[in-house]
Amino acid sequence: MGTFRFSWPGVGWVTALCSLALAWTLASQGAWATTTPPASAAVAQQRMEVFVREGCPHCAKAEVFLARLAQERPDLAITVRDVLHEPAALRRLQEITSQHGGGNARVPAFFVGGQIIFGYSEEASTDKLIRQALQGQRVKAPSGLSLIHIC
């Protein structure tokens, strides 16, 4: 009569047997059971990175808009970074600007939907541009916006 040999390359039989026993125990206790995430977690959270500078009047107006937007869109993670007080924020803004062909880095700047939007003015409908970018649309700033409404 032949003998039964268990072979799991590179693993001793005791280790293999213990691993199988642990797997069986976890599976029987439901530790590997598939669960459905809550509906709120099923949707990926959108993110927006905003660059401002203390003392900039357009940045202050942008922050008022962002507070309203945060109330309307609890699914939106908004990170506001002050380039004057946070050197890493300025480097990040310069990096984004360089990667997305935005010319010189300026504030306020909104990085949303893979796009960089400079300046803020309700008259120029910057809020609408930001909302369009959040919807995945490609946006283009009206001419003159970057010259008039930045700090």
Contacts in CASP RR format, 6 or more apart in sequence:
PFRMAT RR
TARGET T0000
AUTHOR 0000-0000-0000
METHOD contacts of the structure
MODEL  1
MGTFRFSWPGVGWVTALCSLALAWTLASQGAWATTTPPASAAVAQQRMEV
FVREGCPHCAKAEVFLARLAQERPDLAITVRDVLHEPAALRRLQEITSQH
GGGNARVPAFFVGGQIIFGYSEEASTDKLIRQALQGQRVKAPSGLSLIHI
C
6 13 0 8 1.000
6 16 0 8 1.000
6 17 0 8 1.000
8 16 0 8 1.000
11 19 0 8 1.000
26 32 0 8 1.000
40 75 0 8 1.000
43 75 0 8 1.000
45 75 0 8 1.000
45 76 0 8 1.000
45 77 0 8 1.000
46 73 0 8 1.000
46 75 0 8 1.000
46 76 0 8 1.000
46 77 0 8 1.000
46 112 0 8 1.000
46 113 0 8 1.000
46 134 0 8 1.000
47 76 0 8 1.000
47 77 0 8 1.000
47 78 0 8 1.000
47 79 0 8 1.000
47 112 0 8 1.000
48 76 0 8 1.000
48 77 0 8 1.000
48 78 0 8 1.000
48 79 0 8 1.000
48 110 0 8 1.000
48 111 0 8 1.000
48 112 0 8 1.000
48 113 0 8 1.000
48 130 0 8 1.000
48 134 0 8 1.000
49 79 0 8 1.000
49 81 0 8 1.000
49 92 0 8 1.000
49 96 0 8 1.000
49 110 0 8 1.000
49 111 0 8 1.000
49 112 0 8 1.000
50 62 0 8 1.000
50 66 0 8 1.000
50 78 0 8 1.000
50 79 0 8 1.000
50 80 0 8 1.000
50 81 0 8 1.000
50 108 0 8 1.000
50 109 0 8 1.000
50 110 0 8 1.000
50 111 0 8 1.000
51 81 0 8 1.000
51 82 0 8 1.000
51 83 0 8 1.000
51 89 0 8 1.000
51 90 0 8 1.000
51 92 0 8 1.000
51 93 0 8 1.000
51 105 0 8 1.000
51 107 0 8 1.000
51 108 0 8 1.000
51 109 0 8 1.000
51 110 0 8 1.000
51 111 0 8 1.000
52 59 0 8 1.000
52 62 0 8 1.000
52 63 0 8 1.000
52 80 0 8 1.000
52 81 0 8 1.000
52 82 0 8 1.000
52 83 0 8 1.000
52 107 0 8 1.000
52 108 0 8 1.000
53 59 0 8 1.000
53 82 0 8 1.000
53 83 0 8 1.000
53 84 0 8 1.000
53 107 0 8 1.000
53 151 0 8 1.000
54 82 0 8 1.000
54 84 0 8 1.000
54 85 0 8 1.000
55 151 0 8 1.000
56 107 0 8 1.000
56 108 0 8 1.000
56 151 0 8 1.000
57 151 0 8 1.000
58 107 0 8 1.000
58 108 0 8 1.000
58 119 0 8 1.000
58 120 0 8 1.000
58 121 0 8 1.000
58 149 0 8 1.000
58 150 0 8 1.000
58 151 0 8 1.000
59 107 0 8 1.000
59 108 0 8 1.000
59 120 0 8 1.000
59 151 0 8 1.000
61 120 0 8 1.000
61 121 0 8 1.000
61 122 0 8 1.000
62 108 0 8 1.000
62 110 0 8 1.000
62 119 0 8 1.000
62 120 0 8 1.000
62 126 0 8 1.000
63 80 0 8 1.000
65 120 0 8 1.000
65 122 0 8 1.000
65 126 0 8 1.000
65 127 0 8 1.000
65 130 0 8 1.000
66 78 0 8 1.000
66 80 0 8 1.000
69 76 0 8 1.000
69 78 0 8 1.000
69 127 0 8 1.000
69 130 0 8 1.000
70 76 0 8 1.000
70 78 0 8 1.000
73 134 0 8 1.000
76 134 0 8 1.000
81 89 0 8 1.000
81 92 0 8 1.000
81 93 0 8 1.000
82 89 0 8 1.000
83 89 0 8 1.000
83 90 0 8 1.000
83 93 0 8 1.000
83 105 0 8 1.000
83 107 0 8 1.000
90 105 0 8 1.000
93 105 0 8 1.000
93 107 0 8 1.000
93 109 0 8 1.000
94 105 0 8 1.000
96 105 0 8 1.000
96 109 0 8 1.000
96 111 0 8 1.000
96 116 0 8 1.000
97 103 0 8 1.000
97 104 0 8 1.000
97 105 0 8 1.000
97 109 0 8 1.000
97 116 0 8 1.000
100 114 0 8 1.000
100 115 0 8 1.000
100 116 0 8 1.000
101 116 0 8 1.000
102 116 0 8 1.000
102 118 0 8 1.000
106 118 0 8 1.000
106 119 0 8 1.000
106 146 0 8 1.000
106 150 0 8 1.000
106 151 0 8 1.000
107 118 0 8 1.000
107 119 0 8 1.000
107 150 0 8 1.000
107 151 0 8 1.000
108 118 0 8 1.000
108 119 0 8 1.000
108 120 0 8 1.000
108 150 0 8 1.000
108 151 0 8 1.000
109 116 0 8 1.000
109 117 0 8 1.000
109 118 0 8 1.000
109 119 0 8 1.000
110 116 0 8 1.000
110 117 0 8 1.000
110 118 0 8 1.000
110 120 0 8 1.000
110 130 0 8 1.000
110 133 0 8 1.000
112 130 0 8 1.000
112 133 0 8 1.000
112 134 0 8 1.000
113 133 0 8 1.000
113 134 0 8 1.000
113 136 0 8 1.000
114 133 0 8 1.000
115 133 0 8 1.000
115 138 0 8 1.000
115 139 0 8 1.000
117 126 0 8 1.000
117 129 0 8 1.000
117 130 0 8 1.000
117 133 0 8 1.000
117 139 0 8 1.000
117 141 0 8 1.000
118 141 0 8 1.000
118 145 0 8 1.000
118 146 0 8 1.000
118 150 0 8 1.000
119 126 0 8 1.000
119 141 0 8 1.000
119 145 0 8 1.000
119 146 0 8 1.000
119 149 0 8 1.000
119 150 0 8 1.000
120 126 0 8 1.000
120 149 0 8 1.000
121 145 0 8 1.000
121 148 0 8 1.000
121 149 0 8 1.000
124 141 0 8 1.000
124 142 0 8 1.000
124 145 0 8 1.000
124 148 0 8 1.000
124 149 0 8 1.000
125 142 0 8 1.000
126 141 0 8 1.000
126 145 0 8 1.000
126 149 0 8 1.000
129 139 0 8 1.000
129 141 0 8 1.000
132 139 0 8 1.000
133 139 0 8 1.000
END
